[in-house]
Amino acid sequence: MAEPKPDRSPPRRVGVREFRANLGDVLRQARQGQSFLVTSRDEVVAEIHPPSRPAQRRREPGALRGRIRMAPDFDTLPPELLAAMEGEEG
């Protein structure tokens, strides 16, 4: 998906009722670069704008293959800890 171009126009003012009634449309427009000021009785209560940086891409399985190493004893418990977990006295 192409990165949206920032809209240089001033934020559009939208009342709370209109915002609630058209939430999907407002969010779609924000994704495209439009900013909004949500107002209640002429007081700004929220700002809606596109993210300041692009959303992170999904992680790709196997992307770090060969770049992470585990210690040879990674899954070996020390004997005293294993005994404590099994209820044995050391």
N, C-alpha and C positions, 0 to 999 in steps of 0.2 A: 504494500500500500504506500502510495506517495505521501511524503510529509506535507502537511497542510501549510499554506503560506499564511503568515500572520496578517490579520486584518488590522490595518492602520487606523480605521475609523474609531471614533469614541465608542465605549461600551454602550450597548443598547439597554435602556431601562425597561424592566418588565416587573409587573406587580406579582405578588405571591400567588394570587389566584390564577393569573395567566400562566405563571411558571409551572404550577402544579398541573394545570390542564394540558399543557403542551411540553411536558418534561422531555419526552423523547425527541421532539423537534429541536428544543433548545440544546440538548446534548449533541445532537447531530450537527447543528450549526457551530457549536463550540469545537467539535472535532475538526471542523473545516476552517477554524481560525477566528470565529466571531466571539467577542466577549460580552458579558451581560452583567448588569447590576440588578439584583433582585431587591425590590422595594416593598415596604409595608408602610402605608400612610406617608408616603414621600420620604421615608427614611431608608437608607441603604442598609439591608440586613445581611447581604451575601454578595460575593463576586463569583461569577462563573467564567472561566477562561480556559483556553487550551493549555495542556501541560507545557511547562517550561522546557522540557526536553522530551525527545521521543520515548515512547514506552519501550521497555527492554524486550528484546526478542526472547522467545521461549527457549528454554534450555534444550540442547540437542543431545540425546542419549549417545554416549561414547565420545563426546567431544574432548574429554580429558584423558582418553585411553593412552596409556604409556607415559603419562606425565605425573601420575600419583604413585608413590611407592609406600608399601606397608612394611613395618618392621617384621622380621621373621617370627618374633614371639608375640605378635599382636593379639592373638586369641588364646594365649597361655596365661593362666592366673598363677600368681605366686602361691606356693603350697600353704602358707599360713592363712591367706585370704580364702582359698578354696576350703580349708578345714573349718574356718569360721562360718562360712556360708552353709556348710553341711552340718553344722551344729556340733562339730568335734572340738574338744578343748585342745589347745596347742601346748 
